[in-house]
Amino acid sequence: MTNKTIDVRLADGAKTKTVPTVWNGQHLAVHRPLNRNEPDGLSKERRYWSVSHKATGYLAGPSLNAAQRDVIALAKLWDQAFASVTAAGDAKAWRWRDQWRDDLHRVGYGKPLVGPRQITPLERLESAGTAAEVTAAVRAAMGYETATDDEAAEPFPAHETMPADRIRTGSDSWPEILWRGQWWPVPTFGDVEAWALDSVAETPDGRTVEPDHPEAWTRILGVI
């Protein structure tokens, strides 16, 4: 759809500007980003587009550095999903908020779009951009449910994996295990969980090793 316009809200939110669109659907429209320094108020940069929500006039996300056809494909894929975001609605409660944000990231990097559906663990891993997101995606792919904050702060249940003669309760009521002739405080459940799902772990004496190293906590405690 071409040769149509959309009323886009300006920075103060009170006023709107009518701008031409390169695609105009039922709920979304694709147009050039606003630029007050240009005579017509629109950016002239190549591969630079905005997607706006028609009912509110607000941008549906940051301006995108992507090919026009790819941004239009994104808007077409998501057009109907934006029907539930009304002029008086609150997008913070929108069920597809995280998936939409993920597809905005994908179109900018030329990755395949997912659309308004639950993302699979492998797609989540593909979208991960930080170490924390990669770890969370790996856990999801494994079907692992991350420990709560309270659970993570508890000592690892070493009594379930260690011989009775190699575990005791320390003076501060924290469990200790016998290793190399010395008693060492058992790490927290959260620490062991992180090591088991990461590429590095620690030994009781503080060295950094791989999780399957014979002296890693993860091996000593029988996790790996």
Phi, psi and omega per residue, in radians:
M1 nan 2.254 -3.102
T2 -2.321 3.103 3.072
N3 1.007 0.610 3.041
K4 -2.142 3.017 -3.090
T5 -2.273 2.941 3.050
I6 -2.489 2.534 3.062
D7 -1.593 1.904 -3.089
V8 -1.753 2.339 3.141
R9 -1.267 2.438 3.103
L10 -1.411 3.109 -3.020
A11 -1.002 -0.620 -3.111
D12 -1.345 -0.175 3.097
G13 1.383 -0.210 -3.076
A14 -1.592 -0.546 -3.085
K15 -1.913 2.794 3.100
T16 -2.218 2.799 3.080
K17 -2.256 2.280 3.114
T18 -1.444 2.112 -3.100
V19 -2.218 2.618 3.097
P20 -1.271 2.616 3.129
T21 -2.005 2.679 3.039
V22 -1.707 -0.257 2.982
W23 -2.680 2.396 -3.043
N24 -2.406 1.855 -3.135
G25 -1.705 -2.774 3.131
Q26 -1.310 -0.649 -3.032
H27 -2.198 -0.304 3.136
L28 -2.206 2.743 3.056
A29 -2.522 2.586 3.122
V30 -1.913 2.302 -3.099
H31 -2.677 2.995 3.060
R32 -1.209 2.493 3.079
P33 -1.121 2.671 3.078
L34 -1.239 2.505 3.082
N35 -2.622 1.844 -3.047
R36 -1.139 -0.296 -3.117
N37 -1.436 -0.196 3.111
E38 -1.594 2.577 -3.102
P39 -0.950 -0.688 -3.132
D40 -1.665 0.075 3.089
G41 1.368 0.222 -3.104
L42 -2.165 2.517 3.136
S43 -1.138 2.561 3.090
K44 -1.932 0.091 -3.103
E45 -1.154 2.450 3.061
R46 -1.223 2.672 3.097
R47 0.902 0.758 -3.130
Y48 -2.417 1.945 -2.999
W49 -2.426 2.721 3.054
S50 -2.105 2.596 3.009
V51 -2.015 2.153 -3.125
S52 -2.056 2.660 3.123
H53 -1.599 2.117 -2.980
K54 -1.185 -0.644 -3.075
A55 -1.192 -0.540 -3.105
T56 -1.834 -0.456 -3.055
G57 1.441 0.004 -3.133
Y58 -1.567 2.685 3.027
L59 -1.082 2.463 3.130
A60 -1.546 0.065 3.136
G61 2.938 -3.096 3.111
P62 -1.175 2.733 3.063
S63 -1.101 2.548 -2.959
L64 -1.936 2.353 3.030
N65 -1.665 1.540 -3.066
A66 -2.753 2.881 3.114
A67 -1.131 2.556 -3.126
Q68 -0.969 -0.776 -3.097
R69 -1.096 -0.598 -3.139
D70 -1.254 -0.669 3.111
V71 -1.204 -0.677 3.079
I72 -1.116 -0.709 3.100
A73 -1.066 -0.684 3.090
L74 -1.086 -0.839 -3.115
A75 -1.110 -0.711 3.122
K76 -1.103 -0.742 -3.102
L77 -1.113 -0.588 -3.029
W78 -1.798 -0.053 -3.006
D79 -0.937 -0.906 -3.080
Q80 -1.203 -0.517 -3.135
A81 -1.134 -0.431 -3.139
F82 -1.445 0.020 3.139
A83 -1.079 -0.533 -3.095
S84 -1.410 -0.163 3.096
V85 -1.636 1.659 -3.064
T86 -1.531 3.057 3.137
A87 -1.054 -0.520 -3.135
A88 -1.769 0.034 -3.054
G89 -1.375 2.906 3.106
D90 -1.984 1.918 -3.078
A91 -1.164 -0.272 3.133
K92 -1.108 -0.480 -3.134
A93 -1.680 0.065 -3.109
W94 -1.140 2.274 -3.006
R95 -1.139 -0.439 -3.074
W96 -1.763 0.278 -3.034
R97 -0.987 -0.856 -3.096
D98 -1.192 -0.676 3.140
Q99 -1.176 -0.656 3.091
W100 -1.105 -0.786 3.112
R101 -1.050 -0.655 3.130
D102 -1.143 -0.737 3.140
D103 -1.219 -0.540 3.031
L104 -1.070 -0.706 3.082
H105 -1.139 -0.736 -3.090
R106 -1.138 -0.757 -3.094
V107 -1.150 -0.564 3.122
G108 -1.203 -0.439 -3.131
Y109 -1.859 0.146 3.095
G110 1.230 0.414 3.132
K111 -1.555 2.748 3.105
P112 -1.041 2.420 3.131
L113 -1.370 2.663 -3.133
V114 -1.789 -0.782 -3.115
G115 1.558 -3.118 -3.086
P116 -1.363 1.317 3.053
R117 -2.644 2.925 3.118
Q118 -1.157 2.263 -3.129
I119 -1.327 2.442 3.128
T120 -1.364 2.786 3.110
P121 -0.974 -0.689 -3.141
L122 -1.200 -0.643 3.077
E123 -1.173 -0.639 3.097
R124 -1.112 -0.704 3.103
L125 -1.138 -0.697 3.129
E126 -1.109 -0.563 -3.093
S127 -1.496 -0.241 -3.050
A128 -1.059 2.311 -3.126
G129 -2.034 -0.249 3.127
T130 -2.147 2.887 3.128
A131 -1.059 -0.682 3.140
A132 -1.143 -0.683 3.131
E133 -1.195 -0.645 3.096
V134 -1.107 -0.804 3.130
T135 -1.044 -0.791 -3.140
A136 -1.110 -0.672 -3.134
A137 -1.196 -0.678 3.104
V138 -1.112 -0.741 3.124
R139 -1.085 -0.740 3.131
A140 -1.120 -0.707 -3.141
A141 -1.125 -0.532 3.126
M142 -1.468 -0.119 -3.089
G143 1.294 0.412 -3.086
Y144 -1.599 2.311 3.112
E145 -1.679 2.025 -3.074
T146 -1.088 2.478 3.131
A147 -1.131 2.596 3.045
T148 -1.244 2.956 3.130
D149 -1.041 -0.729 3.138
D150 -1.146 -0.739 3.126
E151 -1.132 -0.707 -3.110
A152 -1.138 -0.481 -3.107
A153 -1.433 -0.225 -3.139
E154 -1.333 2.699 3.067
P155 -1.156 2.561 3.083
F156 -1.064 2.396 -3.093
P157 -1.273 1.234 -3.062
A158 -1.110 -0.427 3.141
H159 -1.121 -0.308 -3.141
E160 -1.483 -0.306 -3.067
T161 -2.149 -0.238 -3.069
M162 -1.883 2.605 3.039
P163 -1.060 2.564 -3.068
A164 -1.051 -0.552 -3.102
D165 -1.393 0.002 3.126
R166 -1.990 0.219 3.129
I167 -2.407 2.465 3.117
R168 -2.586 2.962 3.058
T169 -1.718 2.180 -3.110
G170 -1.306 3.114 -3.089
S171 -1.125 -0.422 3.129
D172 -1.705 0.302 3.124
S173 1.221 0.212 3.080
W174 -1.673 2.357 -3.109
P175 -1.156 2.590 3.103
E176 -2.290 2.657 3.079
I177 -2.140 2.640 -3.137
L178 -1.551 2.139 3.125
W179 -2.523 2.175 -3.131
R180 0.976 0.711 3.070
G181 1.303 0.201 -3.120
Q182 -2.355 2.589 3.113
W183 -1.581 2.290 -3.088
W184 -2.175 2.392 3.093
P185 -1.079 2.355 3.105
V186 -1.184 2.384 3.101
P187 -1.190 2.900 3.116
T188 -1.254 2.796 3.089
F189 -1.039 -0.681 -3.132
G190 -1.108 -0.684 3.118
D191 -1.132 -0.806 -3.133
V192 -1.123 -0.699 3.101
E193 -1.031 -0.792 -3.121
A194 -1.150 -0.749 -3.138
W195 -1.117 -0.702 -3.081
A196 -1.152 -0.476 -3.096
L197 -1.849 0.107 -3.123
D198 -1.924 -3.081 3.126
S199 -1.701 -0.086 3.110
V200 -2.348 2.752 3.090
A201 -2.544 -3.140 3.125
E202 -2.106 2.725 3.009
T203 -1.669 2.884 3.105
P204 -0.985 -0.563 -3.135
D205 -1.576 0.252 2.965
G206 1.586 0.132 3.106
R207 -1.404 2.613 3.104
T208 -1.672 2.143 -3.104
V209 -2.421 3.073 3.055
E210 -1.312 2.655 -3.075
P211 -1.009 -0.479 -3.131
D212 -1.659 0.171 3.086
H213 -1.128 2.444 -3.096
P214 -0.984 -0.444 -3.099
E215 -1.812 0.119 3.084
A216 -1.289 2.578 3.090
W217 -0.946 -0.664 -3.099
T218 -1.096 -0.532 3.084
R219 -1.452 -0.742 -3.123
I220 -1.052 -0.685 -3.108
L221 -1.493 -0.013 3.081
G222 1.353 0.352 3.137
V223 -1.360 -0.694 3.126
I224 -2.075 nan nan
